Amino acid sequence: MSRLKDNQIIGIIAGLLLPLLITILIYNLRYFGGRTYFDFIETLITFHSFGKLLSLSVLPNLLLFFICIWSNWLRMARGVLIATIIYGIATIILALLG
């Protein structure tokens, strides 16, 4: 079972999904009304604020990364780091385009 947890692919998937879940959580806690989640994202893109939300939503990956390190799941930590780097590159690209 420990081998299953210490898997780089699992780390990448967790590192990619956690920020998505955080953006959904921010949407549900912060914004009310008739707007859908996709309208919310479209509005952020229109106002060049999507990169800021992306940067904020990646922060919980830091906690996940340290939990993996403390649990000695080094392959999973590497996967989380790879996913965070992917989000970082996407944020840089959005900053350059906007």
N, C-alpha and C positions, 0 to 999 in steps of 0.2 A: 504494500500500500504506500509506503514511503517513496518507493521508486516512481509511482504514478504521480505523486505530488511534485517530485523533483524532476520536472520535465520542462524543457525549454519551450515547447509548443504550448503547453498549458500556461506558462508565464506570458507568452506573447498574447494569447487569447485573453487572459485575465487583464493584462495591461492595456489592451485595446478596448475591452468592454467596460472596465471600471470608469474611465472618463465619460463614456456614453451614458452610463447610468447616473453619473453625477450631473451631467447636463439635463437629463430628464428630471432629476430631483430638484435642481435649481429652477427649472421651468415650473414644476408643480408647486413649489413653495413660494415662488416670487411673483409669478404672473397669473392673473385671473382674467376671466372674461371668455369671449367666444373664440379666441385664437387657438389654433391647433399648434402642436409642437413644431410642425414644419413651417407654419407661418412665423412662429417665433424665430426659428433659425434663419428664414428668409429676411426677416426684418433686421436681424443682427448683421447679416451679410450686406444688406443695403446701407446700413449706417457704419460699416467697416468696424464692427465690434465683435465679430465672430471669433477673431483671433484672440481677443481678450478672454472670452468665455472658454475657448479651447485651452488657453494657458492656465486658467483657474481650475478647470476640470481635471487637469493632469496631476495636480498636486497630491491627490490621494494615492497616486502610483508610488510616491515617495514612501508613504507608510507601508504599502504592500511590499515594496522593495526591501525595506528594513525588516519586516516580518519574515520574509524569505531568507534574508541573511542570518537573522537571529535563530531561525529554525534549521539552519544549515542546508537549505534548499537552494544551492548555488546555481543550478541550471535554471530553475524557475526564476530566480532573481535576474539572471542574464536575459531571460525572455521578457521580463517586465521592463528592464532597461532598454532593450531593443524597441519595444512598443513605445516607450517614452521618447526615444530618439525619433521614431517615425512621427509622433505628434509634434515634436519640436521642429522637425523639418517642415511639416505642414503649416505650422504657425509662422515660420520664417517666410515661406512662400506666400501665405496670405498677407503678411505685412508688406512684402515687396509689391504685391499686386494692388494693394489698397492704399 
